[in-house]
Amino acid sequence: MLNEFEIQLVAAIAESRPVCFEPEEKAVLRAEVLRRLLLEMPPDGKMTKVALPGRCLTIEGALIEGRVELDDARGGEGGEIPALVFRRCTFDSGFSGNHGRFARLGFLDCQFEAPPRPESPSISLNGATIGSDVDISDSRGLTEEGAFWVEARGALVDGMFVAARARLRGPVPREKAPDTEYGRLALHLGQAHVTGDMILMPGFAAIGGMSIQNARVDGDIWARGALFTTGEGSAFKASYARLAGYVSFGTNPGEDGVPERTKVVGKMDFYGAEIGGSVELTGAMVGWSDSSPLAQKADYLALGFYRAKIDGHVTMEAEIASDHGMPFEAYGLVSLDAVEIGTFLSLNGAELNAALGPHPPGMAGLSLNHARIGASCGGVRRWAPRRRRHTCPPATVRFPVEGCTWRATWCWTALPSRAISTAPAR
């Protein structure tokens, strides 16, 4: 038998309108009833089936009791399930749509309890096809420390992936979890295909890591002011990813004019990635410092572009647009070995704090072995800095061994010598 709120939901679907509940109503919708309605089945096994509205079903302010199981789901005649948007809803067991077909999915300002089975993500869309955007903006765990993690490995998102102000937190890392594409992360989009932009700003956090390993993104990636921390593997993993547009991990204008910097507590890895635009890390902080509680897990690589191909430029500069200038900081090795950069590499105002991170004694903090920058990979052989209102200092490079600054074997670069300071830090 349907409860009073489920009866209101059936009526709203029949009238093709959204259903909105006020907080004081404490509306409860059972996941099984919702599943049957979305699959156009009789909601209680007795009533006549209710046809879904052609465009969108919006549910606001409800508690979804039980896990919504829509694995392999299809709409009428094998097509897409109409757009499904949850606003201010609470899920006590999560949502699963693996290999399903959806017109659009939205989880806006929703809260998620940790699923009863620890291996089940809060939102699971592995292998799913979404005909438009996926939006999880403002969503989070039910408690400050509660898990809220999303998996969409191998999914096709024929639109944008939006996660503004979302606070994702992966499950507690397993003891012997390897750094593989099957690790349990806060956000896992390995092998996924996103045809639009990825909007991970403002206020985005992936506590427990994010992966777009082997993924394809046809638009830009915007993650200014985001937070990534390590979990089962890298804090941010983009190895072998194919990224067509601009990739920005710079600063984002914050309150009172103080910019919010991107922080990557752990390793950021672009191994073998192909990037059609440029990569911006202006004002970002990457790696581990000795003060980090995760430093004992650290490997010496803070930022890696090994064998990556970047058509545009790479900037690891100081942020100078505000009065609160923030340098790019790396704690550990920055590796650009065998990288191909189409135009230029800028380290103006960068601080490579190798001595403060988990760095093997005697190793360089910036590695450019076999790198090709500028003319050698088809770019214009000239130094092309952007015009700035202020003059940035050259890169400050700090190493445990005095006088050891950077190493490069067969590095072909169009940069002038002044672009990288070889003077030991004081």
Secondary structure, DSSP 8 states (H G I E B T S, - for coil): ---HHHHHHHHHHHTT--EE--GGG--EEEHHHHHHHHTT--TTSSS------SSEEEEES-EEES-EE-TT---GGG--B-EEEEES-EESS-EE-TT-EES-EEEES-EE---SSTTS-SEE-TT-EESS-EE-TT-EESSTT--B-EE-TT-EESS-EE-TT-EEE-----TT--SSTT---SEE-TT-EESS-EE--SS-EEET-EE-TT-EESS-EE-TT-EEE-SSS-SEE-TT-EE-S-EE---B--GGG--B--EEEB-EE-TT-EESS-EE-TT-EEE--TT-TTGGG--SEEEE-TT-EESS-EE---B-SSSS-B--EEESEEE-TT-EESS-EE-TT-EEEGGGSS--TT--SEE-TT-EESGGGTS-SS------SS-----EEE-SSTT---B-SS-EE---GGGS--S---
